Amino acid sequence: MILNAIIDDQVCELNVPDALLGQAEGFFDKLDSDMDGGWQMGREWVECPDRVQRCQIVADKLLTAMESENERLGVMMAGYLLARMPGLKSVQLDIQGEVQNNSFEIEERPVESTAVAVEMAPGLSKLEAMEQAGNAVSKVFKVGRGYRFSVFDAVSGDWCDSPLIATEEEAGRLRQAAFRERYESLLKGEA
C-alpha cells in the first residue's frame, strides 16, 4: 500500500507492504496501549485520544522517523496509519511540531457513495436493506485495550466512532444492535 507523506510542498511516497499490516498488529496495539493513558498534544493534555488524535500522534512520530532517516520506523508508522484509518491516501505533516495540525486525506470509497444514495431511497427490499446496513456499520476494530465500530452518517457524510468498549464481545453485541437499527430504518424508508 502507498501512503503519501506531504511535508511543506514535498511529497514522499511511502511503500508499506500489505503483509506488514497483519504482521505488525502487535506493534500497533503496543502504540495504542502507550496512548491509552493520555498524551500531550501541543499545549493540551488529551486524557483519552480518539482514533484521529492517535493517528495525529503517530503522524508526528512518522515525521521524526523521516527527519532522522529511519526508514524502518517510518514504514511502521505509515503502516499504523493505514491500518487504523481505512482509505487513507495522504498525511499532511506539520513541521512546526503542532501534533494536532497533522491532517489526513481519505479516499472517497464507492461503498460510502452508494450507501448515501440508496439510504435516501424510500423502502428497500430486505436484501438491499441488509446490504446497505452492512455498508453503513463497520466491523468491530481494536483500539488500544478496547474495541470500537463505526456507523456512517448519511446526512453529514462522515463515519462516527462508537465509544470505547471494554470487550470484543460487548462491542460485537452493540455493533449488531446498530446494524439492526439501521436495517429496520432502511426497510421503513426512514434512513
C-alpha positions in Angstrom: 0.0 0.0 0.0 1.2 3.5 -0.7 0.9 6.5 1.7 1.9 9.9 0.6 3.5 12.0 3.3 3.4 15.7 2.5 6.0 17.9 4.1 5.6 21.6 3.0 5.3 21.2 -0.7 7.3 18.0 -0.9 5.5 14.6 -1.4 7.3 11.5 -0.1 5.8 8.2 -1.2 5.9 5.5 1.4 5.5 1.9 0.3 4.1 -0.3 3.0 4.0 -4.0 2.2 0.5 -5.4 2.6 1.9 -8.3 4.6 3.3 -5.8 7.1 -0.2 -4.6 8.2 -1.1 -8.0 9.6 2.4 -8.9 10.9 2.8 -5.7 12.8 -0.6 -5.7 14.6 1.1 -6.4 17.9 3.3 -3.4 17.4 0.3 -1.3 16.5 -1.5 -2.5 19.6 1.5 -1.5 21.7 1.4 2.0 20.2 -2.3 2.2 21.2 -1.6 0.9 24.6 1.1 3.6 25.1 -1.5 6.3 24.2 -4.3 4.8 26.4 -3.0 6.7 29.4 -3.3 10.1 27.6 -0.9 12.1 25.5 0.4 15.7 25.4 -0.8 17.2 22.1 0.8 20.6 21.8 -0.2 22.7 24.8 -3.2 20.4 25.6 -3.1 17.1 27.5 -5.6 14.7 26.0 -6.8 12.2 28.5 -8.1 9.6 26.0 -7.1 10.2 22.4 -9.7 9.2 19.8 -8.8 7.5 16.6 -7.9 10.7 14.7 -5.8 12.1 17.6 -3.9 8.8 17.8 -3.2 9.0 14.1 -2.0 12.6 14.5 0.3 11.4 17.3 1.7 8.6 15.1 2.0 11.0 12.1 4.3 13.1 14.4 6.4 10.0 15.0 6.4 9.4 11.2 7.8 12.9 10.7 10.5 12.3 13.3 11.4 9.0 11.6 11.7 10.7 8.2 13.8 13.6 9.6 16.2 11.1 11.2 16.1 8.9 8.0 14.9 5.9 10.0 13.2 4.2 7.1 12.1 1.1 9.0 10.4 3.1 11.7 8.8 5.3 9.1 7.3 2.3 7.3 6.0 1.0 10.6 4.4 4.4 11.5 2.9 4.6 7.9 1.6 1.0 8.4 -0.2 2.1 11.7 -1.8 5.0 9.9 -3.0 2.8 7.0 -4.3 0.1 9.4 -6.1 2.5 11.7 -7.5 4.8 9.1 -9.0 2.8 6.2 -8.9 4.6 2.8 -6.0 6.9 3.9 -4.4 8.4 0.9 -2.1 11.0 2.3 -0.9 12.7 5.5 0.0 16.4 5.7 2.7 16.6 8.3 3.1 19.8 10.4 6.8 20.7 10.6 6.2 23.2 13.4 5.7 20.4 15.9 2.0 21.0 16.4 0.7 17.4 16.6 -2.9 18.5 16.2 -2.2 20.1 12.9 -1.3 16.9 11.2 -4.1 16.2 8.8 -5.3 13.3 6.6 -6.8 12.9 3.2 -9.1 9.9 3.0 -10.0 8.4 -0.4 -13.7 8.5 -1.1 -14.9 4.9 -1.1 -17.5 3.9 -3.6 -19.3 2.0 -0.9 -19.9 5.2 1.0 -21.3 7.0 -2.0 -23.6 4.0 -2.8 -24.7 3.9 0.9 -25.7 7.5 0.8 -27.6 7.3 -2.5 -29.5 4.1 -1.6 -30.2 5.1 2.0 -32.1 8.1 0.8 -34.4 5.9 -1.3 -37.7 5.0 0.4 -38.4 1.4 1.4 -35.7 -1.1 0.3 -36.2 -4.9 0.0 -34.8 -7.0 2.8 -31.8 -8.0 0.9 -31.0 -4.4 -0.2 -31.5 -3.1 3.3 -29.2 -5.8 4.7 -26.5 -5.0 2.2 -26.8 -1.2 2.9 -26.8 -1.7 6.7 -23.6 -3.8 6.3 -22.0 -1.0 4.3 -23.0 1.6 6.8 -21.9 -0.2 10.0 -18.2 -1.2 10.1 -16.8 -4.3 11.7 -15.5 -4.2 15.2 -11.9 -3.0 15.4 -9.4 -2.9 18.2 -8.2 0.4 19.6 -5.6 0.1 22.4 -7.1 -2.2 25.0 -10.7 -1.6 23.9 -12.9 -2.0 20.9 -15.0 0.2 18.6 -17.1 0.1 15.5 -18.1 3.0 13.2 -21.5 4.0 11.7 -21.8 6.0 8.5 -24.0 9.1 8.9 -25.6 9.7 5.5 -26.6 13.3 6.4 -23.1 14.5 7.3 -21.2 12.0 5.1 -18.9 11.1 8.0 -18.1 7.9 9.9 -18.9 8.2 13.6 -17.0 6.0 16.0 -18.7 4.3 18.9 -17.4 4.9 22.4 -14.5 2.8 23.5 -15.9 -0.6 24.6 -14.0 -2.9 27.1 -14.6 -6.3 25.4 -14.8 -7.5 21.8 -18.0 -9.5 22.7 -19.7 -6.4 24.0 -18.6 -4.4 21.0 -20.0 -7.1 18.8 -23.3 -7.0 20.6 -23.6 -3.2 20.3 -22.5 -3.3 16.7 -25.2 -5.9 16.0 -27.8 -3.6 17.7 -26.6 -0.6 15.5 -26.8 -2.8 12.4 -30.3 -4.0 13.3 -31.5 -0.4 13.9 -30.0 0.7 10.5 -31.6 -2.3 8.8 -35.0 -1.7 10.2 -35.0 2.0 9.4 -33.9 1.2 5.8 -36.8 -1.2 5.5 -39.2 1.6 6.6 -37.5 4.1 4.3 -36.5 6.3 7.2 -32.7 6.3 6.8 
